[in-house]
Protein backbone atom coordinates (compact mmCIF):
# COMPACT_ATOMS: atom_id res chain seq x y z
CA UNK A 1 0.00 0.00 0.00
CA UNK A 2 1.40 3.40 -0.99
CA UNK A 3 1.56 6.36 1.40
CA UNK A 4 -1.27 8.06 -0.53
CA UNK A 5 -3.43 4.92 -0.25
CA UNK A 6 -2.77 4.82 3.50
CA UNK A 7 -3.70 8.50 3.71
CA UNK A 8 -6.98 7.75 1.91
CA UNK A 9 -7.64 4.96 4.39
CA UNK A 10 -6.66 6.79 7.57
CA UNK A 11 -7.98 10.26 6.68
CA UNK A 12 -10.75 9.90 4.08
CA UNK A 13 -11.93 12.94 2.14
CA UNK A 14 -15.04 11.62 0.38
CA UNK A 15 -16.53 15.02 -0.45
CA UNK A 16 -15.76 16.84 -3.69
CA UNK A 17 -16.42 20.51 -4.43
CA UNK A 18 -15.80 21.90 -7.90
CA UNK A 19 -14.42 25.43 -7.86
CA UNK A 20 -13.75 27.02 -11.24
CA UNK A 21 -12.89 23.63 -12.73
CA UNK A 22 -10.78 22.47 -9.78
CA UNK A 23 -11.71 19.53 -7.58
CA UNK A 24 -11.49 20.35 -3.86
CA UNK A 25 -11.55 17.30 -1.58
CA UNK A 26 -13.18 17.60 1.84
CA UNK A 27 -14.43 15.55 4.78
CA UNK A 28 -16.37 15.76 8.04
CA UNK A 29 -16.46 14.18 11.47
CA UNK A 30 -18.97 14.35 14.31
CA UNK A 31 -22.73 14.18 14.94
CA UNK A 32 -25.06 14.28 11.97
CA UNK A 33 -26.60 17.62 11.06
CA UNK A 34 -29.67 18.34 13.15
CA UNK A 35 -28.71 16.06 16.06
CA UNK A 36 -30.38 17.32 19.20
CA UNK A 37 -27.16 17.18 21.22
CA UNK A 38 -24.94 18.81 18.59
CA UNK A 39 -23.24 22.13 19.25
CA UNK A 40 -22.58 24.72 16.51
CA UNK A 41 -20.30 23.43 13.73
CA UNK A 42 -16.57 24.01 13.47
CA UNK A 43 -14.28 24.30 10.45
CA UNK A 44 -10.54 23.53 10.38
CA UNK A 45 -8.19 25.21 7.89
CA UNK A 46 -4.71 23.80 7.25
CA UNK A 47 -1.49 25.62 6.48
CA UNK A 48 1.43 25.09 4.12
CA UNK A 49 3.17 22.85 3.18
CA UNK A 50 0.60 20.65 4.87
CA UNK A 51 -2.94 19.40 4.20
CA UNK A 52 -6.03 18.67 6.27
CA UNK A 53 -4.11 15.65 7.62
CA UNK A 54 -2.46 18.07 10.07
CA UNK A 55 -5.73 17.98 12.07
CA UNK A 56 -5.93 14.18 12.41
CA UNK A 57 -5.07 14.27 16.14
CA UNK A 58 -7.23 17.29 16.90
CA UNK A 59 -10.41 16.85 14.85
CA UNK A 60 -11.74 13.68 16.56
CA UNK A 61 -11.70 15.41 19.94
CA UNK A 62 -13.39 18.56 18.66
CA UNK A 63 -15.98 16.40 16.86
CA UNK A 64 -17.32 14.70 19.97
CA UNK A 65 -20.32 17.05 20.19
CA UNK A 66 -20.15 19.17 17.04
CA UNK A 67 -19.81 18.62 13.31
CA UNK A 68 -16.27 19.37 12.12
CA UNK A 69 -15.48 20.20 8.49
CA UNK A 70 -12.08 20.27 6.76
CA UNK A 71 -10.68 20.35 3.22
CA UNK A 72 -7.45 20.21 1.26
CA UNK A 73 -6.85 23.55 -0.42
CA UNK A 74 -6.47 23.56 -4.24
CA UNK A 75 -2.87 22.61 -5.00
CA UNK A 76 -2.48 20.75 -1.70
CA UNK A 77 -3.04 17.25 -0.36
CA UNK A 78 -5.51 15.29 -2.48
CA UNK A 79 -7.19 18.27 -4.15
CA UNK A 80 -6.29 19.12 -7.75
CA UNK A 81 -2.64 19.87 -8.53
CA UNK A 82 -2.10 21.26 -12.03
CA UNK A 83 0.68 22.93 -13.94
CA UNK A 84 0.02 26.66 -14.22
CA UNK A 85 -2.46 26.54 -11.33
CA UNK A 86 -3.15 29.64 -9.23
CA UNK A 87 -2.88 28.48 -5.60
CA UNK A 88 -2.22 31.90 -4.08
CA UNK A 89 -3.95 33.30 -1.05
CA UNK A 90 -6.15 35.36 -3.36
CA UNK A 91 -7.72 32.13 -4.65
CA UNK A 92 -7.79 30.26 -1.34
CA UNK A 93 -9.91 32.97 0.32
CA UNK A 94 -12.51 32.76 -2.44
CA UNK A 95 -12.52 28.96 -2.32
CA UNK A 96 -13.13 28.99 1.43
CA UNK A 97 -16.01 31.46 1.21
CA UNK A 98 -17.59 29.32 -1.52
CA UNK A 99 -17.07 26.11 0.47
CA UNK A 100 -18.87 27.53 3.50
CA UNK A 101 -21.85 28.21 1.28
CA UNK A 102 -21.59 24.72 -0.25
CA UNK A 103 -21.58 23.18 3.23
CA UNK A 104 -24.62 25.22 4.27
CA UNK A 105 -22.56 27.15 6.83
CA UNK A 106 -23.13 30.65 5.44
CA UNK A 107 -26.61 31.21 6.92
CA UNK A 108 -26.98 33.24 10.14
CA UNK A 109 -28.29 30.17 12.00
CA UNK A 110 -25.50 27.82 10.86
CA UNK A 111 -22.36 29.95 11.05
CA UNK A 112 -19.34 27.93 12.23
CA UNK A 113 -16.49 28.47 14.59
CA UNK A 114 -13.30 28.55 12.48
CA UNK A 115 -9.84 27.31 13.53
CA UNK A 116 -7.09 28.22 11.07
CA UNK A 117 -3.37 27.45 11.03
CA UNK A 118 -0.54 29.16 9.14
CA UNK A 119 -1.73 29.98 5.56
CA UNK A 120 -5.17 28.88 6.66
CA UNK A 121 -5.15 31.90 8.95
CA UNK A 122 -4.55 34.28 6.07
CA UNK A 123 -7.18 32.39 4.06
CA UNK A 124 -9.80 32.76 6.78
CA UNK A 125 -8.96 36.43 7.28
CA UNK A 126 -9.22 37.22 3.57
CA UNK A 127 -12.48 35.26 3.20
CA UNK A 128 -13.96 37.22 6.12
CA UNK A 129 -12.64 40.69 5.36
CA UNK A 130 -12.77 40.65 1.53
CA UNK A 131 -15.34 38.03 0.54
CA UNK A 132 -18.08 38.38 3.15
CA UNK A 133 -17.60 35.09 5.03
CA UNK A 134 -19.00 35.24 8.56
CA UNK A 135 -17.95 33.16 11.57
CA UNK A 136 -19.13 32.58 15.14
CA UNK A 137 -15.52 32.89 16.20
CA UNK A 138 -12.03 32.67 14.75
CA UNK A 139 -9.04 30.92 16.34
CA UNK A 140 -5.74 31.66 14.61
CA UNK A 141 -2.92 29.17 15.29
CA UNK A 142 0.61 30.37 14.36
CA UNK A 143 -1.04 32.21 11.50
CA UNK A 144 0.42 33.92 8.45
CA UNK A 145 -1.04 37.37 9.03
CA UNK A 146 1.57 40.02 9.92
CA UNK A 147 4.64 40.84 7.86
CA UNK A 148 7.37 39.80 7.62
CA UNK A 149 6.79 36.09 7.04
CA UNK A 150 8.57 33.49 4.92
CA UNK A 151 11.72 31.59 5.87
CA UNK A 152 15.06 32.00 4.06
CA UNK A 153 14.27 28.71 2.30
CA UNK A 154 10.96 30.10 1.04
CA UNK A 155 12.62 33.28 -0.16
CA UNK A 156 15.29 31.31 -2.04
CA UNK A 157 12.77 28.98 -3.70
CA UNK A 158 10.64 31.92 -4.82
CA UNK A 159 13.62 33.21 -6.80
CA UNK A 160 14.46 29.82 -8.35
CA UNK A 161 11.16 27.92 -8.65
CA UNK A 162 11.95 26.27 -12.00
CA UNK A 163 15.27 24.89 -10.77
CA UNK A 164 13.68 23.33 -7.69
CA UNK A 165 10.59 22.00 -9.48
CA UNK A 166 12.77 20.24 -12.05
CA UNK A 167 15.39 18.77 -9.74
CA UNK A 168 15.78 14.95 -9.66
CA UNK A 169 13.10 13.29 -7.55
CA UNK A 170 15.65 11.77 -5.15
CA UNK A 171 16.98 15.24 -4.30
CA UNK A 172 13.47 16.56 -3.67
CA UNK A 173 12.72 13.51 -1.49
CA UNK A 174 15.79 14.31 0.62
CA UNK A 175 15.13 18.05 0.90
CA UNK A 176 11.42 17.85 1.72
CA UNK A 177 11.53 16.01 5.08
CA UNK A 178 14.46 18.13 6.26
CA UNK A 179 12.41 21.26 5.62
CA UNK A 180 9.11 20.04 7.07
CA UNK A 181 10.83 18.80 10.24
CA UNK A 182 11.88 22.37 11.05
CA UNK A 183 8.20 23.25 11.56
CA UNK A 184 8.08 21.21 14.77
CA UNK A 185 9.89 21.79 18.04
CA UNK A 186 9.90 18.10 18.93
CA UNK A 187 11.42 15.34 16.81
CA UNK A 188 8.92 13.82 14.37
CA UNK A 189 9.28 10.09 13.70
CA UNK A 190 9.55 9.00 10.07
CA UNK A 191 6.21 7.18 10.31
CA UNK A 192 4.47 10.33 11.60
CA UNK A 193 6.12 12.50 8.96
CA UNK A 194 5.19 10.27 5.98
CA UNK A 195 1.54 11.42 5.59
CA UNK A 196 2.66 15.06 5.48
CA UNK A 197 5.13 14.28 2.70
CA UNK A 198 3.12 11.83 0.59
CA UNK A 199 1.16 14.33 -1.55
CA UNK A 200 4.37 16.18 -2.48
CA UNK A 201 6.38 13.11 -3.56
CA UNK A 202 4.63 12.40 -6.86
CA UNK A 203 5.77 14.14 -10.04
CA UNK A 204 2.78 16.49 -9.93
CA UNK A 205 3.25 16.93 -6.20
CA UNK A 206 6.88 17.98 -6.54
CA UNK A 207 5.97 20.70 -9.04
CA UNK A 208 3.00 21.76 -6.87
CA UNK A 209 5.21 22.04 -3.78
CA UNK A 210 7.47 24.64 -5.38
CA UNK A 211 4.56 26.31 -7.17
CA UNK A 212 2.81 27.15 -3.90
CA UNK A 213 6.02 28.59 -2.47
CA UNK A 214 6.63 30.66 -5.60
CA UNK A 215 3.16 32.20 -5.23
CA UNK A 216 3.65 33.29 -1.62
CA UNK A 217 3.41 37.07 -1.58
CA UNK A 218 3.31 39.44 1.38
CA UNK A 219 0.95 41.64 -0.63
CA UNK A 220 -1.92 39.27 0.22
CA UNK A 221 -1.56 39.88 3.95
CA UNK A 222 -0.64 43.54 3.51
CA UNK A 223 -3.99 43.98 1.77
CA UNK A 224 -6.02 42.87 4.80
CA UNK A 225 -3.77 43.80 7.74
CA UNK A 226 -5.23 47.34 8.02
CA UNK A 227 -8.70 45.73 8.27
CA UNK A 228 -7.98 43.56 11.32
CA UNK A 229 -9.67 46.05 13.70
CA UNK A 230 -12.92 45.51 11.75
CA UNK A 231 -13.15 41.74 12.27
CA UNK A 232 -16.76 40.93 13.14
CA UNK A 233 -16.42 37.98 15.53
CA UNK A 234 -14.56 37.02 18.71
CA UNK A 235 -10.93 36.07 18.03
CA UNK A 236 -8.26 34.16 19.88
CA UNK A 237 -4.64 33.83 18.77
CA UNK A 238 -2.75 30.69 19.80
CA UNK A 239 1.02 30.55 19.27
CA UNK A 240 3.91 28.20 19.95
CA UNK A 241 6.59 29.83 22.06
CA UNK A 242 9.25 27.91 20.10
CA UNK A 243 7.89 28.69 16.62
CA UNK A 244 10.99 28.97 14.42
CA UNK A 245 9.00 29.77 11.26
CA UNK A 246 6.96 32.72 12.54
CA UNK A 247 8.26 34.07 15.88
CA UNK A 248 5.80 34.55 18.72
CA UNK A 249 6.28 38.33 18.50
CA UNK A 250 4.23 38.21 15.28
CA UNK A 251 1.47 36.47 17.18
CA UNK A 252 1.43 39.10 19.89
CA UNK A 253 1.35 41.83 17.23
CA UNK A 254 -1.58 40.11 15.51
CA UNK A 255 -3.56 39.85 18.73
CA UNK A 256 -2.83 43.50 19.55
CA UNK A 257 -4.20 44.54 16.14
CA UNK A 258 -7.59 42.90 16.78
CA UNK A 259 -9.69 44.60 19.47
CA UNK A 260 -10.60 42.20 22.27
CA UNK A 261 -8.54 39.30 20.90
CA UNK A 262 -7.43 36.65 23.38
CA UNK A 263 -3.77 35.55 23.19
CA UNK A 264 -2.58 32.10 24.26
CA UNK A 265 1.13 31.19 24.30
CA UNK A 266 1.93 27.46 24.21
CA UNK A 267 5.28 26.42 25.71
CA UNK A 268 7.47 23.73 24.11
CA UNK A 269 5.63 24.05 20.80
CA UNK A 270 6.89 25.12 17.41
CA UNK A 271 5.00 26.12 14.30
CA UNK A 272 3.39 22.72 13.76
CA UNK A 273 1.49 22.68 17.04
CA UNK A 274 -0.67 19.83 15.76
CA UNK A 275 2.37 17.57 16.30
CA UNK A 276 4.06 19.35 19.21
CA UNK A 277 1.02 20.02 21.40
CA UNK A 278 -2.30 18.91 19.88
CA UNK A 279 -3.83 18.84 23.35
CA UNK A 280 -3.12 22.57 23.70
CA UNK A 281 -5.15 23.29 20.57
CA UNK A 282 -8.06 21.16 21.80
CA UNK A 283 -7.99 22.84 25.22
CA UNK A 284 -7.80 26.38 23.80
CA UNK A 285 -10.51 25.82 21.19
CA UNK A 286 -12.95 23.97 23.42
CA UNK A 287 -12.59 26.55 26.16
CA UNK A 288 -13.00 29.51 23.82
CA UNK A 289 -15.91 28.28 21.71
CA UNK A 290 -17.54 26.64 24.72
CA UNK A 291 -17.71 29.99 26.51
CA UNK A 292 -19.21 31.63 23.43
CA UNK A 293 -21.77 28.87 22.89
CA UNK A 294 -22.80 28.95 26.55
CA UNK A 295 -23.21 32.73 26.44
CA UNK A 296 -25.32 32.45 23.30
CA UNK A 297 -23.27 35.15 21.54
CA UNK A 298 -24.73 36.05 18.16
CA UNK A 299 -22.11 36.62 15.44
CA UNK A 300 -22.39 39.82 13.43
CA UNK A 301 -23.38 39.42 9.76
WOQUITA-V447147 format. One record per residue. RES is the residue in one small letter. SS is DSSP state (@ for helix, = for strand, . for the rest). BURIAL is I if it has 24 or more other C-alpha atoms within 12 Angstrom, else O. Layout:
res & ss & burial
RES & SS & BURIAL
RES & SS & BURIAL
This chain:
res & ss & burial
x & . & O
x & . & O
x & @ & O
x & @ & I
x & @ & O
x & @ & O
x & @ & I
x & @ & O
x & @ & O
x & @ & O
x & . & I
x & . & I
x & . & I
x & . & O
x & = & O
x & = & I
x & = & I
x & = & O
x & = & O
x & . & O
x & . & O
x & = & I
x & = & I
x & = & I
x & = & I
x & = & I
x & = & I
x & = & I
x & = & I
x & . & I
x & . & O
x & . & O
x & . & O
x & . & O
x & . & O
x & . & O
x & . & O
x & . & O
x & = & I
x & = & I
x & = & I
x & = & I
x & = & I
x & = & I
x & = & I
x & . & I
x & . & I
x & . & I
x & . & I
x & . & I
x & . & I
x & @ & I
x & @ & I
x & @ & I
x & @ & I
x & . & I
x & . & I
x & . & I
x & @ & I
x & @ & I
x & @ & I
x & @ & I
x & . & I
x & . & O
x & . & I
x & = & I
x & = & I
x & = & I
x & = & I
x & = & I
x & = & I
x & . & I
x & . & I
x & . & I
x & . & I
x & . & I
x & . & I
x & . & I
x & . & I
x & . & I
x & . & I
x & . & I
x & . & O
x & . & O
x & . & I
x & . & I
x & . & I
x & . & I
x & @ & I
x & @ & I
x & @ & I
x & @ & I
x & @ & I
x & @ & I
x & @ & I
x & @ & I
x & @ & I
x & @ & I
x & @ & I
x & @ & I
x & @ & O
x & @ & O
x & . & I
x & . & O
x & . & I
x & . & I
x & . & O
x & . & O
x & . & O
x & . & I
x & . & I
x & . & I
x & = & I
x & = & I
x & = & I
x & = & I
x & = & I
x & . & I
x & @ & I
x & @ & I
x & @ & I
x & @ & I
x & @ & I
x & @ & I
x & @ & I
x & @ & I
x & @ & I
x & @ & I
x & @ & I
x & @ & I
x & @ & I
x & . & I
x & . & I
x & . & I
x & . & I
x & . & I
x & = & I
x & = & I
x & = & I
x & = & I
x & = & I
x & . & I
x & . & I
x & . & I
x & . & I
x & . & I
x & . & I
x & . & I
x & . & I
x & . & I
x & . & O
x & @ & O
x & @ & O
x & @ & I
x & @ & O
x & @ & O
x & @ & I
x & @ & I
x & @ & O
x & . & O
x & @ & I
x & @ & O
x & @ & O
x & @ & I
x & @ & I
x & . & O
x & . & O
x & . & O
x & @ & O
x & @ & O
x & @ & O
x & @ & I
x & @ & I
x & @ & O
x & @ & I
x & @ & I
x & @ & I
x & @ & O
x & @ & I
x & @ & I
x & @ & I
x & . & I
x & . & I
x & . & I
x & . & I
x & . & I
x & . & O
x & . & I
x & . & O
x & @ & O
x & @ & O
x & @ & I
x & @ & I
x & @ & I
x & @ & I
x & @ & I
x & @ & I
x & @ & I
x & . & I
x & . & I
x & . & I
x & . & I
x & @ & O
x & @ & I
x & @ & I
x & @ & I
x & @ & I
x & @ & I
x & @ & I
x & @ & I
x & @ & I
x & @ & I
x & @ & I
x & @ & I
x & . & I
x & . & I
x & . & I
x & . & I
x & @ & O
x & @ & I
x & @ & I
x & @ & O
x & @ & O
x & @ & I
x & @ & I
x & . & O
x & . & O
x & @ & I
x & @ & O
x & @ & O
x & . & I
x & . & I
x & . & I
x & = & I
x & = & I
x & = & I
x & = & I
x & = & I
x & = & I
x & = & I
x & . & I
x & . & I
x & . & I
x & . & I
x & . & I
x & . & I
x & . & I
x & @ & I
x & @ & I
x & @ & I
x & @ & I
x & @ & I
x & @ & I
x & @ & I
x & @ & I
x & @ & O
x & @ & I
x & . & I
x & . & O
x & . & O
x & . & I
x & = & I
x & = & I
x & = & I
x & = & I
x & = & I
x & . & O
x & . & O
x & . & I
x & . & I
x & . & I
x & . & I
x & @ & I
x & @ & I
x & @ & I
x & @ & I
x & . & I
x & @ & I
x & @ & O
x & @ & I
x & @ & I
x & @ & I
x & @ & O
x & @ & I
x & @ & I
x & @ & I
x & @ & O
x & @ & I
x & @ & I
x & @ & I
x & @ & O
x & @ & I
x & @ & I
x & @ & O
x & @ & O
x & . & O
x & . & O
x & . & O
x & . & I
x & . & O
x & . & O
